[in-house]
Amino acid sequence: MSDFKAVRRALLSVTDKTGLVEFAGVLAGLGVELVSTGGTAKALRDAGLAVRDVAELTGFPEMLDGRVKTLHPGVHGGILHRRDHPDHVAAVAEHGIAPIDMVVVNLYAFEKTAARAGVTTPELIENIDIGGPSMLRSAAKNFADVAVVSSAEDYPALTAELQANGGQLSLETRWRLARAAFATTAAYDSAIATTLEALPADLTTANASADAALPPVLRITTKLKNPLRYGENPHQVAGVYTDGSVRGIANAVQLQGKELSFNNLVDLDACWSLASEFEQTAVIIVKHTNPCGVALGPTVEAAYLRALEADPVSAFGGVIGVNRVVDGPAAVQMAKLFVEAIVAPDFTADAVAAFSAKKNLRLLRIVPTSPARVIKQISGGFLLQDEDRALVTAETLTCPTARKPSEEEIAAMLFAWKVCKHVKSNAIVYARLGGGFGQTVGVGAGQMSRVDAARFGAMKAALPLAGTVAASDAFFPFPDGVEAIANAGATAIIQPGGSVRDAEVIAAANRLGVAMAFTGIRHFLHG
């Protein structure tokens, strides 16, 4: 077969009409006959392009409210017949089937519909594309003769190649397009199967709840967004893949700075996850996935200065997460410190100007995500769990010690508890309240024993520990952890409770005059 194939007739049927008219105009200018359906045909005609209806090829009108348009031998015969096979050529000629050399199709927006609040099962069902995937698969299978275009992102490159080669496309291009089309239909079917598995068949159900049963088949379908320079270390190959949405760190918009690294993305994800915990203005500084400074404040600037104050040494070379728009005054302060990246919902023009002198500093604008499931890879398989979104309030706490915590201690403990959830276990977090706003004082992260985490957190403190509170992500197996915390100067402790030695731990707290609150919830974070 010839390496290059001419495009003489193209069938266009798209949901996403981005760039459609321009690309179709290029095809028409090269003498390509345009065949189309429904809304796509209307858009092309409105732009002044000559379009032939699919119904002319098939001899049948669109029917069943558009459910049947292209499912016909007049379409699929024109796509699938092998041009180098005499029997195929004779068969299509006998039945008056016109060859189709290019298929331009993108699919009903099923995932977008599924993500919409309040969507019903009937709406989901009607947004399952049948004809589109069928045409993509037919054209991809016959890539030897047919070009299949499944994404508007391909239009510019195809325009250049068609114009450079007199309306022809190379085998290499057709093969690349075919693989992309099969990946598209695979991802589409996966999204449908995964969504419908979580729904009953009552035809009235809205969005599936987050606590739906575990899927019997775990489908992970993502698209390479871009390769990275390397992984955690320079000798490791790496890339970032995206679910195709606009949400989360993987889809954040980079406003300035050099290329993001693998470790940047991991740190930013940890940073943003913690920033999202708070309703008040919060600034998080993360180093190697652990928070080293966390603070709330009346403004972003105030919260940042308090977060930095908690551990200015570790903050150097870290990343910053903010749950509010970063303004000029905050940016002026942040620009004084060397950090790798900053993520926030947005940045004011004054903030961008303040950061512009730091050309390598990465600024990311993020759209928050909804609670989801967390997937971790292990050798031979994957682990799946719900995101840790368990809430603790003052009303849900129990206080088993003789001395009950004050209102200020409770507020500080609840702040520390949220931070502790995002610290690698074993974790102890010391915190305090100032002017009604929480601030970390010392973070003991990732220790093999809980008492070591308590001692390490105290050792890391850059601020006075006297009068602080402490949070522990799991219960104390022995009283020594409580003793270490009290010796450091903390006056109250929040922890899950549930140890077989709780009585000894409570007795130690009573002996030391420390108030203690039980949450009944553990917050291990194993990485």
Order of alpha helices (4+ residues) and beta strands (2+ residues): beta-beta-alpha-beta-alpha-beta-alpha-alpha-alpha-beta-alpha-alpha-alpha-beta-alpha-beta-alpha-beta-beta-beta-alpha-beta-beta-alpha-alpha-beta-alpha-beta-alpha-beta-beta-beta-alpha-beta-beta-alpha-beta-alpha-beta-alpha-beta
